[in-house]
Amino acid sequence: MDVLADALLGGATPEEIERHELPGEYLAAHLRAEDIHMFGGAEDKDVRKSLHVGPVPMPEIAPDEVVVAVMASSINYNTVWSAMFEPLPTFTFLKKYAREGGFATRHDRPYQVVGSDAAGVVVKTGAGVRRWRTGDHVVVSCVQVDDQEAATHGDGMLGVGQRAWGFETNFGGLAHYAVVRASQLLDKPAHLTWEEAASTMLTAVTSYRMLVSDKGARIKQGDIVLIWGAAGGLGSFAVQMVKNAGGIPVGVVGSERKAQLLRKLGCDVVIDRREIGVDDGAPGPEETIERGKRLGRAIRAAVGEDPHVVFDYVGRATFGISVFVVRRGGTVVTCGSSTGYQHTYDNRYLWMNLKRIVGSHGANLQEQSECNRLFRLGLLTPVLSAVHPLADVGEAARTVQLNRHVGKVGVLCMAPEGGLGVTDPELRARIGAQNLNPLRELPAEAAV
């Protein structure tokens, strides 16, 4: 720990924090540019081999940026992609970003600090920052936008300058400190611990835009929503949002253990994908229709109708089934393709039944704020199942890589232990700690 970190953990006031200089280097989980070919020909691209934890230099900050002392972060699948150097090395993004010149050139380094979630304390603000002060407790959005670009003011996700922080930029959240734009900050929910708050932003706001926003499926009372991968981070938040909206979530999972989890979250219908013959492979046209029929029968047997909306981030293995099974006039909303990007579906079932496919990515700042408010009110709860120290970030990412986790996997960064950071214990007591951590009784399976 450096002097500033010691002061923070000792309860320093904002005035005391400001008297300390930023350290010259800090501890961070990072990738090395020299390793980008290390998995050439390897069948198992084990991210424990490519993720390093060690000191990196502290960068200069731009006028519209802040430095956050990161108390906790979490693992998202984009960190797994980065550490596998797939579908292409993220150092490619950093070089492209650096060509913009100015402060962007800092991002092209022989290392990349990864991580797209964080909760912590503002310790330094740039000269152009107006709405945030030293000592503020914040959560960090992964969405970085260019506020001087016209499209950003219509919808930040449509701007060419929109990037995923810690994936398409450097200086991410799996570290003791992170450099972020002021427009990435939101108030930390005061009743949550650091690790709980750090596990919500990327996945929850993505699910919010997909389901609730007018940019997504716009779910309403009574909607039946089929949720693939419902025990993961995206899916666990999707289940909560459908329930909050008065809808009927139908979760698809791959094991009885994950089915138990969904029932704890209040999922109305849980379907084991093995029972309908779905695996991670790409089914052919006839098999896609047959699997879709089996799934449709299972859904109708449980709720009497076909789904209004399908929530799909699985991709190639499920997308054709999603298009087939959603009802006439229904919507398939997608934000990813963990089993492959090339999708095949029978277009007759799309056009003749007037269905829609909606692409969704991240969330704009207004959507993020609306979603974060739901956490602050206690209407959404974190879905942490495990928490690792920063030193074990490789193991944490490996668990996600192998899909051996449920909900979200957290990482303690500067925080010395879990359970810290709560500044509204009364609200926490009213909600009940057991209701804030419904998944912690189901630990993640060991990574191998």
Beta strands, then each sheet from edge to edge (+ up, - down):
strand 1: 25-32
strand 2: 52-57
strand 3: 65-74
strand 4: 111-113
strand 5: 118-125
strand 6: 137-140
strand 7: 143-144
strand 8: 163-164
strand 9: 177-181
strand 10: 185-187
strand 11: 224-227
strand 12: 248-253
strand 13: 269-272
strand 14: 309-312
strand 15: 331-334
strand 16: 356-359
strand 17: 384-389
strand 18: 408-412
sheet 1: 2+ 1- 4+
sheet 2: 9+ 3- 5+ 6- 10+
sheet 3: 9+ 3- 18+ 17+
sheet 4: 7+ 8-
sheet 5: 13+ 12+ 11+ 14+ 15+ 16+
end
